[in-house]
Amino acid sequence: MRAFLAGALTSLLMAACGDDLSLEQQIIATLRNMEEAAEQGEHFEFIGYVADSFKGQQGSMDRREFHRLMIFQINQNRRLRAQFFPIHVQGLGDGQASARFRILVTGGGGMLPENGRLFEVNTEWISSGSDWMLKSADWEAVQLPDV
């Protein structure tokens, strides 16, 4: 319910502000919408934010393969959650932008996560009307020191 309310609030904010949102706010709002869709298991909603020309992992993954990966993750983890760490957005001109961030992804079947992984993510975005679409994404697991 909390995720639904957060997504609804983000959508209302975007609708109310329209073009008044900065580039950074627009990209972050899109990422939050994608996060909510994944956490709710709505893979069609999630992939709706991904450009048809999407390339992932240095071009080795297309949009269809990325969609399959999301479906697999959603099916493997009844309770999939994500937490973004600082999101740094940069305009590239000509309706393009990049965003880099770390994301902690956890999952499992119960209330507590059974597994989790921290990733370093670099993305590129393309403007499509008033929306931003994910054009590319490369991610790598962050190796944390043993404690």
Biotite code that builds the C-alpha atoms (Angstrom):
import biotite.structure as struc

atoms = struc.array([
    struc.Atom([0.000, 0.000, 0.000], chain_id="A", res_id=1, res_name="MET", atom_name="CA", element="C"),
    struc.Atom([2.843, 2.385, 0.888], chain_id="A", res_id=2, res_name="ARG", atom_name="CA", element="C"),
    struc.Atom([4.474, 1.821, -2.514], chain_id="A", res_id=3, res_name="ALA", atom_name="CA", element="C"),
    struc.Atom([1.142, 2.480, -4.245], chain_id="A", res_id=4, res_name="PHE", atom_name="CA", element="C"),
    struc.Atom([0.680, 5.766, -2.378], chain_id="A", res_id=5, res_name="LEU", atom_name="CA", element="C"),
    struc.Atom([4.249, 6.845, -3.174], chain_id="A", res_id=6, res_name="ALA", atom_name="CA", element="C"),
    struc.Atom([3.717, 6.077, -6.860], chain_id="A", res_id=7, res_name="GLY", atom_name="CA", element="C"),
    struc.Atom([0.371, 7.861, -6.905], chain_id="A", res_id=8, res_name="ALA", atom_name="CA", element="C"),
    struc.Atom([1.928, 10.896, -5.232], chain_id="A", res_id=9, res_name="LEU", atom_name="CA", element="C"),
    struc.Atom([4.790, 10.904, -7.752], chain_id="A", res_id=10, res_name="THR", atom_name="CA", element="C"),
    struc.Atom([2.324, 10.679, -10.645], chain_id="A", res_id=11, res_name="SER", atom_name="CA", element="C"),
    struc.Atom([0.202, 13.517, -9.231], chain_id="A", res_id=12, res_name="LEU", atom_name="CA", element="C"),
    struc.Atom([3.284, 15.641, -8.680], chain_id="A", res_id=13, res_name="LEU", atom_name="CA", element="C"),
    struc.Atom([4.426, 15.068, -12.253], chain_id="A", res_id=14, res_name="MET", atom_name="CA", element="C"),
    struc.Atom([0.962, 15.832, -13.650], chain_id="A", res_id=15, res_name="ALA", atom_name="CA", element="C"),
    struc.Atom([0.603, 18.969, -11.553], chain_id="A", res_id=16, res_name="ALA", atom_name="CA", element="C"),
    struc.Atom([4.058, 20.326, -12.307], chain_id="A", res_id=17, res_name="CYS", atom_name="CA", element="C"),
    struc.Atom([4.403, 19.184, -15.917], chain_id="A", res_id=18, res_name="GLY", atom_name="CA", element="C"),
    struc.Atom([7.406, 20.859, -17.481], chain_id="A", res_id=19, res_name="ASP", atom_name="CA", element="C"),
    struc.Atom([8.231, 22.653, -14.215], chain_id="A", res_id=20, res_name="ASP", atom_name="CA", element="C"),
    struc.Atom([10.192, 19.631, -12.998], chain_id="A", res_id=21, res_name="LEU", atom_name="CA", element="C"),
    struc.Atom([13.929, 19.777, -13.558], chain_id="A", res_id=22, res_name="SER", atom_name="CA", element="C"),
    struc.Atom([15.598, 17.168, -15.745], chain_id="A", res_id=23, res_name="LEU", atom_name="CA", element="C"),
    struc.Atom([16.929, 15.468, -12.612], chain_id="A", res_id=24, res_name="GLU", atom_name="CA", element="C"),
    struc.Atom([13.466, 15.370, -11.014], chain_id="A", res_id=25, res_name="GLN", atom_name="CA", element="C"),
    struc.Atom([11.926, 13.929, -14.187], chain_id="A", res_id=26, res_name="GLN", atom_name="CA", element="C"),
    struc.Atom([14.487, 11.098, -14.457], chain_id="A", res_id=27, res_name="ILE", atom_name="CA", element="C"),
    struc.Atom([14.256, 10.315, -10.732], chain_id="A", res_id=28, res_name="ILE", atom_name="CA", element="C"),
    struc.Atom([10.440, 10.245, -10.930], chain_id="A", res_id=29, res_name="ALA", atom_name="CA", element="C"),
    struc.Atom([10.671, 7.786, -13.837], chain_id="A", res_id=30, res_name="THR", atom_name="CA", element="C"),
    struc.Atom([13.094, 5.593, -11.876], chain_id="A", res_id=31, res_name="LEU", atom_name="CA", element="C"),
    struc.Atom([10.729, 5.653, -8.878], chain_id="A", res_id=32, res_name="ARG", atom_name="CA", element="C"),
    struc.Atom([7.816, 4.633, -11.122], chain_id="A", res_id=33, res_name="ASN", atom_name="CA", element="C"),
    struc.Atom([9.907, 1.758, -12.493], chain_id="A", res_id=34, res_name="MET", atom_name="CA", element="C"),
    struc.Atom([10.846, 0.751, -8.940], chain_id="A", res_id=35, res_name="GLU", atom_name="CA", element="C"),
    struc.Atom([7.203, 0.703, -7.867], chain_id="A", res_id=36, res_name="GLU", atom_name="CA", element="C"),
    struc.Atom([6.156, -1.324, -10.920], chain_id="A", res_id=37, res_name="ALA", atom_name="CA", element="C"),
    struc.Atom([8.868, -3.931, -10.246], chain_id="A", res_id=38, res_name="ALA", atom_name="CA", element="C"),
    struc.Atom([8.004, -4.136, -6.540], chain_id="A", res_id=39, res_name="GLU", atom_name="CA", element="C"),
    struc.Atom([4.308, -4.613, -7.403], chain_id="A", res_id=40, res_name="GLN", atom_name="CA", element="C"),
    struc.Atom([5.172, -7.342, -9.921], chain_id="A", res_id=41, res_name="GLY", atom_name="CA", element="C"),
    struc.Atom([3.833, -5.265, -12.820], chain_id="A", res_id=42, res_name="GLU", atom_name="CA", element="C"),
    struc.Atom([6.399, -6.179, -15.452], chain_id="A", res_id=43, res_name="HIS", atom_name="CA", element="C"),
    struc.Atom([4.383, -4.689, -18.351], chain_id="A", res_id=44, res_name="PHE", atom_name="CA", element="C"),
    struc.Atom([4.220, -1.359, -16.507], chain_id="A", res_id=45, res_name="GLU", atom_name="CA", element="C"),
    struc.Atom([7.965, -1.571, -15.819], chain_id="A", res_id=46, res_name="PHE", atom_name="CA", element="C"),
    struc.Atom([8.943, -2.318, -19.413], chain_id="A", res_id=47, res_name="ILE", atom_name="CA", element="C"),
    struc.Atom([6.718, 0.547, -20.590], chain_id="A", res_id=48, res_name="GLY", atom_name="CA", element="C"),
    struc.Atom([9.494, 2.908, -19.418], chain_id="A", res_id=49, res_name="TYR", atom_name="CA", element="C"),
    struc.Atom([12.102, 1.126, -21.563], chain_id="A", res_id=50, res_name="VAL", atom_name="CA", element="C"),
    struc.Atom([12.759, 2.310, -25.122], chain_id="A", res_id=51, res_name="ALA", atom_name="CA", element="C"),
    struc.Atom([12.226, -0.156, -27.975], chain_id="A", res_id=52, res_name="ASP", atom_name="CA", element="C"),
    struc.Atom([15.875, 0.412, -28.942], chain_id="A", res_id=53, res_name="SER", atom_name="CA", element="C"),
    struc.Atom([17.130, -0.449, -25.421], chain_id="A", res_id=54, res_name="PHE", atom_name="CA", element="C"),
    struc.Atom([20.577, -2.011, -25.073], chain_id="A", res_id=55, res_name="LYS", atom_name="CA", element="C"),
    struc.Atom([21.875, -3.377, -21.794], chain_id="A", res_id=56, res_name="GLY", atom_name="CA", element="C"),
    struc.Atom([25.163, -4.720, -20.506], chain_id="A", res_id=57, res_name="GLN", atom_name="CA", element="C"),
    struc.Atom([27.305, -3.053, -23.173], chain_id="A", res_id=58, res_name="GLN", atom_name="CA", element="C"),
    struc.Atom([24.869, -3.983, -25.944], chain_id="A", res_id=59, res_name="GLY", atom_name="CA", element="C"),
    struc.Atom([24.582, -7.708, -25.147], chain_id="A", res_id=60, res_name="SER", atom_name="CA", element="C"),
    struc.Atom([20.934, -7.455, -23.991], chain_id="A", res_id=61, res_name="MET", atom_name="CA", element="C"),
    struc.Atom([17.964, -6.041, -25.898], chain_id="A", res_id=62, res_name="ASP", atom_name="CA", element="C"),
    struc.Atom([14.597, -4.863, -24.588], chain_id="A", res_id=63, res_name="ARG", atom_name="CA", element="C"),
    struc.Atom([12.975, -8.288, -24.884], chain_id="A", res_id=64, res_name="ARG", atom_name="CA", element="C"),
    struc.Atom([15.790, -9.977, -22.944], chain_id="A", res_id=65, res_name="GLU", atom_name="CA", element="C"),
    struc.Atom([15.641, -7.241, -20.286], chain_id="A", res_id=66, res_name="PHE", atom_name="CA", element="C"),
    struc.Atom([11.886, -7.843, -19.982], chain_id="A", res_id=67, res_name="HIS", atom_name="CA", element="C"),
    struc.Atom([12.502, -11.573, -19.524], chain_id="A", res_id=68, res_name="ARG", atom_name="CA", element="C"),
    struc.Atom([15.088, -10.820, -16.824], chain_id="A", res_id=69, res_name="LEU", atom_name="CA", element="C"),
    struc.Atom([12.543, -8.688, -14.962], chain_id="A", res_id=70, res_name="MET", atom_name="CA", element="C"),
    struc.Atom([9.853, -11.382, -15.238], chain_id="A", res_id=71, res_name="ILE", atom_name="CA", element="C"),
    struc.Atom([12.339, -13.950, -13.895], chain_id="A", res_id=72, res_name="PHE", atom_name="CA", element="C"),
    struc.Atom([13.285, -11.722, -10.938], chain_id="A", res_id=73, res_name="GLN", atom_name="CA", element="C"),
    struc.Atom([9.650, -10.988, -10.128], chain_id="A", res_id=74, res_name="ILE", atom_name="CA", element="C"),
    struc.Atom([8.758, -14.689, -10.282], chain_id="A", res_id=75, res_name="ASN", atom_name="CA", element="C"),
    struc.Atom([11.761, -15.720, -8.161], chain_id="A", res_id=76, res_name="GLN", atom_name="CA", element="C"),
    struc.Atom([11.099, -13.126, -5.470], chain_id="A", res_id=77, res_name="ASN", atom_name="CA", element="C"),
    struc.Atom([7.533, -12.769, -4.287], chain_id="A", res_id=78, res_name="ARG", atom_name="CA", element="C"),
    struc.Atom([8.728, -9.742, -2.345], chain_id="A", res_id=79, res_name="ARG", atom_name="CA", element="C"),
    struc.Atom([11.165, -7.841, -4.591], chain_id="A", res_id=80, res_name="LEU", atom_name="CA", element="C"),
    struc.Atom([12.416, -4.509, -3.221], chain_id="A", res_id=81, res_name="ARG", atom_name="CA", element="C"),
    struc.Atom([14.863, -1.856, -4.404], chain_id="A", res_id=82, res_name="ALA", atom_name="CA", element="C"),
    struc.Atom([16.559, 1.052, -2.676], chain_id="A", res_id=83, res_name="GLN", atom_name="CA", element="C"),
    struc.Atom([18.311, 3.723, -4.713], chain_id="A", res_id=84, res_name="PHE", atom_name="CA", element="C"),
    struc.Atom([21.345, 5.502, -3.388], chain_id="A", res_id=85, res_name="PHE", atom_name="CA", element="C"),
    struc.Atom([22.260, 8.956, -4.658], chain_id="A", res_id=86, res_name="PRO", atom_name="CA", element="C"),
    struc.Atom([21.072, 9.345, -8.232], chain_id="A", res_id=87, res_name="ILE", atom_name="CA", element="C"),
    struc.Atom([23.293, 11.646, -10.293], chain_id="A", res_id=88, res_name="HIS", atom_name="CA", element="C"),
    struc.Atom([21.645, 12.946, -13.469], chain_id="A", res_id=89, res_name="VAL", atom_name="CA", element="C"),
    struc.Atom([23.421, 14.792, -16.262], chain_id="A", res_id=90, res_name="GLN", atom_name="CA", element="C"),
    struc.Atom([21.861, 16.339, -19.356], chain_id="A", res_id=91, res_name="GLY", atom_name="CA", element="C"),
    struc.Atom([23.610, 15.330, -22.578], chain_id="A", res_id=92, res_name="LEU", atom_name="CA", element="C"),
    struc.Atom([21.707, 17.649, -24.940], chain_id="A", res_id=93, res_name="GLY", atom_name="CA", element="C"),
    struc.Atom([19.432, 16.738, -27.864], chain_id="A", res_id=94, res_name="ASP", atom_name="CA", element="C"),
    struc.Atom([16.810, 15.185, -25.559], chain_id="A", res_id=95, res_name="GLY", atom_name="CA", element="C"),
    struc.Atom([19.247, 12.802, -23.916], chain_id="A", res_id=96, res_name="GLN", atom_name="CA", element="C"),
    struc.Atom([20.475, 12.354, -20.361], chain_id="A", res_id=97, res_name="ALA", atom_name="CA", element="C"),
    struc.Atom([22.478, 9.979, -18.232], chain_id="A", res_id=98, res_name="SER", atom_name="CA", element="C"),
    struc.Atom([21.948, 8.827, -14.669], chain_id="A", res_id=99, res_name="ALA", atom_name="CA", element="C"),
    struc.Atom([24.260, 6.852, -12.451], chain_id="A", res_id=100, res_name="ARG", atom_name="CA", element="C"),
    struc.Atom([23.494, 5.416, -9.067], chain_id="A", res_id=101, res_name="PHE", atom_name="CA", element="C"),
    struc.Atom([23.814, 2.473, -6.748], chain_id="A", res_id=102, res_name="ARG", atom_name="CA", element="C"),
    struc.Atom([20.821, 0.281, -6.063], chain_id="A", res_id=103, res_name="ILE", atom_name="CA", element="C"),
    struc.Atom([20.292, -2.347, -3.389], chain_id="A", res_id=104, res_name="LEU", atom_name="CA", element="C"),
    struc.Atom([17.973, -5.071, -4.658], chain_id="A", res_id=105, res_name="VAL", atom_name="CA", element="C"),
    struc.Atom([16.540, -7.539, -2.152], chain_id="A", res_id=106, res_name="THR", atom_name="CA", element="C"),
    struc.Atom([14.113, -10.384, -2.562], chain_id="A", res_id=107, res_name="GLY", atom_name="CA", element="C"),
    struc.Atom([12.529, -13.415, -1.029], chain_id="A", res_id=108, res_name="GLY", atom_name="CA", element="C"),
    struc.Atom([9.284, -15.102, -0.250], chain_id="A", res_id=109, res_name="GLY", atom_name="CA", element="C"),
    struc.Atom([8.562, -13.724, 3.195], chain_id="A", res_id=110, res_name="GLY", atom_name="CA", element="C"),
    struc.Atom([8.559, -10.493, 5.134], chain_id="A", res_id=111, res_name="MET", atom_name="CA", element="C"),
    struc.Atom([12.349, -10.444, 5.508], chain_id="A", res_id=112, res_name="LEU", atom_name="CA", element="C"),
    struc.Atom([14.623, -10.537, 2.462], chain_id="A", res_id=113, res_name="PRO", atom_name="CA", element="C"),
    struc.Atom([16.377, -13.832, 1.849], chain_id="A", res_id=114, res_name="GLU", atom_name="CA", element="C"),
    struc.Atom([18.962, -12.344, -0.497], chain_id="A", res_id=115, res_name="ASN", atom_name="CA", element="C"),
    struc.Atom([20.256, -9.015, -1.658], chain_id="A", res_id=116, res_name="GLY", atom_name="CA", element="C"),
    struc.Atom([22.817, -7.428, -3.913], chain_id="A", res_id=117, res_name="ARG", atom_name="CA", element="C"),
    struc.Atom([24.245, -3.952, -4.357], chain_id="A", res_id=118, res_name="LEU", atom_name="CA", element="C"),
    struc.Atom([24.794, -2.774, -7.935], chain_id="A", res_id=119, res_name="PHE", atom_name="CA", element="C"),
    struc.Atom([26.584, 0.152, -9.560], chain_id="A", res_id=120, res_name="GLU", atom_name="CA", element="C"),
    struc.Atom([24.359, 1.289, -12.452], chain_id="A", res_id=121, res_name="VAL", atom_name="CA", element="C"),
    struc.Atom([24.977, 3.606, -15.408], chain_id="A", res_id=122, res_name="ASN", atom_name="CA", element="C"),
    struc.Atom([21.992, 4.524, -17.570], chain_id="A", res_id=123, res_name="THR", atom_name="CA", element="C"),
    struc.Atom([21.194, 6.632, -20.612], chain_id="A", res_id=124, res_name="GLU", atom_name="CA", element="C"),
    struc.Atom([17.786, 8.161, -21.252], chain_id="A", res_id=125, res_name="TRP", atom_name="CA", element="C"),
    struc.Atom([16.014, 9.595, -24.287], chain_id="A", res_id=126, res_name="ILE", atom_name="CA", element="C"),
    struc.Atom([13.147, 12.057, -24.301], chain_id="A", res_id=127, res_name="SER", atom_name="CA", element="C"),
    struc.Atom([9.911, 10.842, -25.860], chain_id="A", res_id=128, res_name="SER", atom_name="CA", element="C"),
    struc.Atom([7.479, 13.750, -25.803], chain_id="A", res_id=129, res_name="GLY", atom_name="CA", element="C"),
    struc.Atom([7.055, 14.631, -22.138], chain_id="A", res_id=130, res_name="SER", atom_name="CA", element="C"),
    struc.Atom([8.374, 11.245, -20.961], chain_id="A", res_id=131, res_name="ASP", atom_name="CA", element="C"),
    struc.Atom([11.863, 9.867, -20.468], chain_id="A", res_id=132, res_name="TRP", atom_name="CA", element="C"),
    struc.Atom([12.597, 6.357, -21.726], chain_id="A", res_id=133, res_name="MET", atom_name="CA", element="C"),
    struc.Atom([15.457, 4.129, -20.610], chain_id="A", res_id=134, res_name="LEU", atom_name="CA", element="C"),
    struc.Atom([17.769, 3.823, -23.625], chain_id="A", res_id=135, res_name="LYS", atom_name="CA", element="C"),
    struc.Atom([20.590, 1.797, -22.086], chain_id="A", res_id=136, res_name="SER", atom_name="CA", element="C"),
    struc.Atom([21.700, 0.366, -18.763], chain_id="A", res_id=137, res_name="ALA", atom_name="CA", element="C"),
    struc.Atom([24.893, -1.270, -17.617], chain_id="A", res_id=138, res_name="ASP", atom_name="CA", element="C"),
    struc.Atom([25.224, -2.679, -14.135], chain_id="A", res_id=139, res_name="TRP", atom_name="CA", element="C"),
    struc.Atom([27.829, -4.450, -12.096], chain_id="A", res_id=140, res_name="GLU", atom_name="CA", element="C"),
    struc.Atom([27.596, -6.022, -8.657], chain_id="A", res_id=141, res_name="ALA", atom_name="CA", element="C"),
    struc.Atom([29.530, -4.126, -6.020], chain_id="A", res_id=142, res_name="VAL", atom_name="CA", element="C"),
    struc.Atom([31.855, -6.356, -4.031], chain_id="A", res_id=143, res_name="GLN", atom_name="CA", element="C"),
    struc.Atom([31.616, -5.467, -0.366], chain_id="A", res_id=144, res_name="LEU", atom_name="CA", element="C"),
    struc.Atom([34.412, -6.340, 2.047], chain_id="A", res_id=145, res_name="PRO", atom_name="CA", element="C"),
    struc.Atom([33.846, -9.278, 4.350], chain_id="A", res_id=146, res_name="ASP", atom_name="CA", element="C"),
    struc.Atom([33.243, -8.267, 7.936], chain_id="A", res_id=147, res_name="VAL", atom_name="CA", element="C"),
])
